[in-house]
Amino acid sequence: MQMTTTHTIEGSHISQYLGIVTGEAILGANIFRDFFAGIRDIVGGRSNAYEEVLREGRDAALREMEAEAAKRGANAIVGIDIDYSTVGQSGSMLMVSCTGTAVTIQPGTAR
């Protein structure tokens, strides 16, 4: 399935709009990851542990959205927006949500 943040797919014609599709992932923070990230904040540099959590959350949300689009008969999703936020007491959990429009495209028939 083709997925893009743009509203069109170059070289293809959108033949049918199948509605908005979404995906969400909520991931708990790990106390050890938080501890080592705090140390990283003091000494500087990137936090590989948090970057990996962000990747996992994004990938899970995109897979969920893709599955919903496939159920509707889509072969592409356009206009994807990905948002990150913290939820729970004291922001202890990360939520990744994505939305897009499920469509059917016909490759090579752009108008």
C-alpha positions as CSV (number, residue, x, y, z in Angstrom):
1,M,0.0,0.0,0.0
2,Q,1.3,3.4,-0.9
3,M,1.3,5.9,1.9
4,T,2.2,9.6,1.6
5,T,1.8,12.9,3.5
6,T,0.9,14.6,0.2
7,H,-2.6,14.8,-1.1
8,T,-1.8,13.2,-4.4
9,I,0.5,10.4,-5.7
10,E,2.4,11.7,-8.7
11,G,1.7,9.6,-11.8
12,S,-1.5,8.2,-10.4
13,H,-5.2,9.1,-10.5
14,I,-7.3,8.9,-7.3
15,S,-10.4,7.1,-8.5
16,Q,-12.2,6.7,-5.2
17,Y,-12.1,8.3,-1.7
18,L,-12.9,5.8,1.0
19,G,-12.8,8.0,4.1
20,I,-10.6,9.0,6.9
21,V,-8.5,6.2,8.5
22,T,-6.7,6.4,11.8
23,G,-4.1,4.5,13.9
24,E,-3.1,5.0,17.5
25,A,-0.4,3.6,19.7
26,I,0.1,4.3,23.4
27,L,3.4,3.2,24.9
28,G,4.4,3.2,28.5
29,A,7.7,4.7,29.6
30,N,10.2,2.5,31.3
31,I,11.7,3.6,34.6
32,F,15.3,2.6,33.5
33,R,14.9,4.3,30.1
34,D,13.7,7.4,31.9
35,F,16.7,7.3,34.3
36,F,19.3,6.9,31.5
37,A,17.5,9.6,29.4
38,G,17.8,11.9,32.4
39,I,21.5,11.3,32.5
40,R,21.7,11.9,28.8
41,D,19.9,15.3,29.3
42,I,22.7,16.3,31.8
43,V,25.7,15.2,29.7
44,G,24.1,16.0,26.3
45,G,23.6,13.8,23.2
46,R,20.8,11.8,21.7
47,S,18.6,9.4,23.6
48,N,18.6,6.2,21.5
49,A,16.1,4.6,23.9
50,Y,13.5,7.3,23.4
51,E,14.2,7.5,19.7
52,E,13.5,3.7,19.4
53,V,10.2,4.1,21.4
54,L,9.2,6.9,19.0
55,R,9.9,4.7,16.0
56,E,8.0,1.7,17.5
57,G,5.0,3.9,18.2
58,R,5.0,5.5,14.8
59,D,5.3,2.2,13.0
60,A,2.5,0.6,15.1
61,A,0.1,3.5,14.5
62,L,0.9,3.4,10.7
63,R,0.3,-0.4,10.6
64,E,-3.0,0.0,12.3
65,M,-4.1,2.8,9.9
66,E,-2.9,0.7,6.9
67,A,-5.0,-2.3,8.1
68,E,-8.1,-0.1,8.4
69,A,-7.6,1.2,4.9
70,A,-7.1,-2.3,3.5
71,K,-10.4,-3.3,5.1
72,R,-12.1,-0.6,3.1
73,G,-10.5,-1.8,-0.1
74,A,-7.9,1.0,-0.4
75,N,-4.6,0.6,-2.1
76,A,-3.2,3.9,-0.9
77,I,-3.5,6.5,1.9
78,V,-2.9,10.2,1.2
79,G,-2.6,13.3,3.4
80,I,-1.1,11.4,6.3
81,D,-0.5,13.4,9.5
82,I,1.4,12.0,12.5
83,D,1.1,13.5,15.9
84,Y,3.0,12.7,19.2
85,S,1.8,13.6,22.7
86,T,2.1,12.5,26.2
87,V,-0.8,11.1,28.3
88,G,-1.3,9.7,31.7
89,Q,-0.3,10.9,35.1
90,S,2.7,13.2,34.8
91,G,3.0,12.4,31.1
92,S,4.3,8.9,31.7
93,M,3.0,7.5,28.4
94,L,3.6,8.4,24.8
95,M,0.7,8.4,22.3
96,V,1.3,8.4,18.6
97,S,-1.7,9.0,16.4
98,C,-1.9,9.2,12.6
99,T,-4.7,10.1,10.3
100,G,-5.0,9.9,6.5
101,T,-7.5,9.4,3.7
102,A,-7.9,5.9,2.3
103,V,-8.2,6.0,-1.5
104,T,-8.0,3.7,-4.5
105,I,-5.5,4.9,-7.2
106,Q,-4.9,3.9,-10.7
107,P,-1.2,4.0,-11.5
108,G,-0.1,5.8,-14.6
109,T,-3.4,7.5,-15.2
110,A,-2.7,11.0,-13.7
111,R,-4.9,13.7,-15.1
